[in-house]
Each structure stands twice: as C-alpha cells, then as structure tokens.
C-alpha cells in the first residue's frame, strides 16, 4: 500500500513538472533577423538587424508556448551606410519615432512532434498585423559548452510591407513583398 502511494505521489510530481513550460532566453549570438527584397527584378537587397532580444516559453509535451522578439530597427545593417540611413528614415522604418519592432506569438502549430508554424502579431511603425512564420527546421539539444538545453530553428514569412504603412517606392516599381527570416536559438533558463 505504501509503495503504491509513493509511486502515485512521484507520478503526480513528475506530471506537474512536465506541465510547466520551460523558459528560454534568445541567444543574440545565435539569433539573426534578416530580410530580402527584390531590386527591380535584377538582384536581391539583403539586410539584418544587429540588435534583438526576446524569450520563448515552450511546453513541448502540451505543444504550447509563447514567443516574444523585440528588434531594434535602428540597428539595421545592409553593409552600405547610405542605404542604412535611408532605411532608418521616415521613408521606411522611421527609427526616430519607432525605434523597435516586435513579434509576439502565443500560438505554436505542431505537425505531430514537429513545430511547423508560429502564428502571431508583428508590430511595426505603430501598426499591429497578423504574421505567420513557417518553421523550416526546429530542434532542441543539450549544448555541450553551456551545459543547458538549447532550442531553436529557422522561421520565415513573406509579408507585404504596405500592410504596416511602409509604401515608399511602390509607385516607382519597388516590390511590396519582403522575405523575413528569423534564425533563433534560445537557452533554457
């Protein structure tokens, strides 16, 4: 009888331990936010944001979680200083009035045990619109150097920048579609 009660108590403790989501802090050295936009059908302009931060709460057993990523829009880096300045101006990111963009999700979609989508809201230029990031890969592993679990993956979406009021150059033939790619790794806290 005592053995049965002990097993039941241990099972209850183990079940409650699995029920709580784990929290992961995004590792800025393994997290990159990049974008690509067609340049008049000739080449592709690419850039990244050098400063970003965020966290993830993930319960892999329940297949639930929450993701929050804040991007410093003034940290935009295309490798060309004059282009960076133009992108920081009111024509595009208007970093003086909107120094950050934010993606928040509380809906993770799984296909079996594989994370397939992260559905959320992107706030950019003071406007919030829905955005779904497709998970092209996702994995958790024990980091041998940190001695902690790390989860991460590659996530991407194509968005229409005009949805957030970023319409400079559209009448000149610049495209509206922007490919957004977020490579992220979070360290379990």
C-alpha positions in Angstrom: 0.0 0.0 0.0 2.8 2.5 0.9 4.7 1.6 -2.2 1.5 2.3 -4.3 1.0 5.7 -2.6 4.7 6.6 -3.1 4.5 5.7 -6.8 1.3 7.7 -7.2 2.9 10.7 -5.4 6.0 10.5 -7.5 4.0 10.2 -10.7 1.9 13.3 -9.7 5.1 15.3 -9.0 6.6 14.2 -12.4 3.4 15.1 -14.3 3.2 18.5 -12.7 6.9 19.1 -13.5 6.2 18.3 -17.2 3.1 20.5 -17.2 5.1 23.8 -16.7 6.6 25.4 -19.8 10.3 25.9 -19.9 11.6 29.4 -20.4 14.4 30.2 -22.9 16.2 33.4 -23.4 17.2 34.2 -27.0 20.9 34.0 -27.5 21.9 37.1 -29.5 25.0 35.4 -30.9 22.8 32.6 -32.5 19.7 34.7 -33.3 19.6 36.6 -36.6 16.7 38.6 -38.1 17.3 39.2 -41.8 15.2 40.4 -44.7 15.3 40.1 -48.5 13.6 42.3 -51.1 13.8 42.1 -54.9 15.7 45.0 -56.5 13.8 45.8 -59.8 14.0 42.2 -60.9 17.8 42.3 -61.2 19.2 41.3 -57.8 18.2 40.9 -54.2 18.8 43.5 -51.4 19.5 41.9 -48.1 19.9 43.3 -44.6 19.8 42.3 -41.0 19.1 43.8 -37.6 22.1 43.6 -35.3 20.3 44.1 -32.0 17.4 42.0 -30.9 16.2 40.3 -27.8 13.5 38.0 -26.7 12.3 34.9 -24.9 10.4 31.8 -25.5 8.2 29.8 -23.2 7.7 26.3 -24.5 5.9 23.2 -23.3 6.8 20.5 -25.9 4.6 17.9 -24.3 1.5 20.1 -24.4 2.6 21.6 -27.7 2.0 25.2 -26.5 4.2 28.2 -26.0 4.8 31.9 -26.3 7.4 33.8 -28.2 8.4 37.4 -28.0 11.1 39.1 -30.1 12.0 42.8 -30.0 14.1 44.2 -32.8 16.0 47.5 -32.6 15.1 49.0 -36.0 18.0 51.5 -35.7 20.4 48.5 -35.8 19.6 47.8 -39.5 22.7 46.8 -41.4 22.8 46.2 -45.1 26.6 46.7 -45.3 26.1 50.1 -47.0 25.9 53.1 -44.7 23.9 55.4 -47.0 21.3 52.6 -47.6 21.1 52.0 -43.8 20.4 55.7 -43.3 17.6 55.7 -45.9 16.0 52.6 -44.4 16.2 54.3 -40.9 14.4 57.4 -42.3 10.7 58.2 -42.3 10.5 56.6 -45.8 10.9 53.2 -44.3 11.4 52.2 -40.6 11.2 55.8 -39.2 13.5 54.8 -36.3 13.3 58.2 -34.7 9.6 57.6 -33.9 9.5 53.8 -34.0 12.8 52.6 -32.5 11.7 49.0 -32.3 9.5 46.3 -33.9 8.0 43.4 -32.0 6.7 40.0 -32.9 4.6 38.2 -30.3 3.1 34.8 -30.6 1.1 32.6 -28.3 0.1 30.0 -30.9 2.5 27.4 -31.9 1.3 24.8 -34.5 2.7 21.3 -34.5 2.5 18.6 -37.1 2.9 15.6 -34.8 6.0 16.4 -32.8 7.4 18.8 -35.3 6.9 22.5 -34.9 5.5 23.8 -38.3 4.3 27.3 -37.7 4.4 30.2 -35.2 1.3 32.4 -35.5 1.5 35.9 -34.0 1.3 39.6 -34.4 4.0 41.9 -35.8 4.0 45.5 -34.6 6.0 47.8 -36.9 5.6 51.5 -37.4 2.9 51.6 -34.7 0.7 49.1 -36.6 0.0 45.5 -35.5 -0.9 42.9 -38.1 -1.0 39.1 -38.0 2.0 37.3 -39.3 2.7 33.5 -39.5 6.2 32.3 -39.5 6.8 28.8 -41.1 9.3 26.7 -39.2 11.7 25.3 -41.7 13.6 23.5 -39.0 13.3 23.2 -35.2 15.3 21.2 -32.7 16.3 21.1 -29.1 19.6 19.8 -27.9 21.9 19.7 -24.9 24.6 22.3 -25.5 27.9 20.8 -24.6 29.6 24.2 -23.7 26.7 25.8 -21.8 25.6 22.5 -20.2 22.0 23.6 -20.8 19.2 22.7 -23.2 19.0 25.0 -26.3 16.0 25.0 -28.6 15.9 26.8 -31.9 15.2 26.8 -35.6 14.7 28.8 -38.8 11.5 30.6 -39.3 10.3 32.6 -42.3 7.5 34.5 -43.9 6.8 36.7 -46.9 5.0 39.9 -45.9 3.6 42.9 -47.7 5.3 45.9 -46.2 2.5 48.2 -47.2 0.3 46.5 -44.5 2.4 48.4 -42.0 2.3 51.6 -43.9 5.8 51.2 -45.5 4.9 52.1 -49.0 7.8 54.3 -50.2 8.9 53.4 -53.7 5.9 51.2 -54.6 4.9 53.7 -57.3 8.4 53.5 -58.8 8.2 49.8 -59.1 9.8 48.7 -55.9 8.2 45.5 -54.7 5.8 45.2 -51.7 6.8 41.6 -50.8 9.6 41.2 -48.3 11.0 37.9 -47.2 11.6 37.8 -43.4 13.9 35.1 -41.9 14.5 34.6 -38.2 17.1 32.2 -37.2 16.7 31.8 -33.4 18.3 29.8 -30.6 17.1 30.1 -27.0 19.0 28.9 -23.9 16.9 27.3 -21.2 16.8 29.4 -18.0 
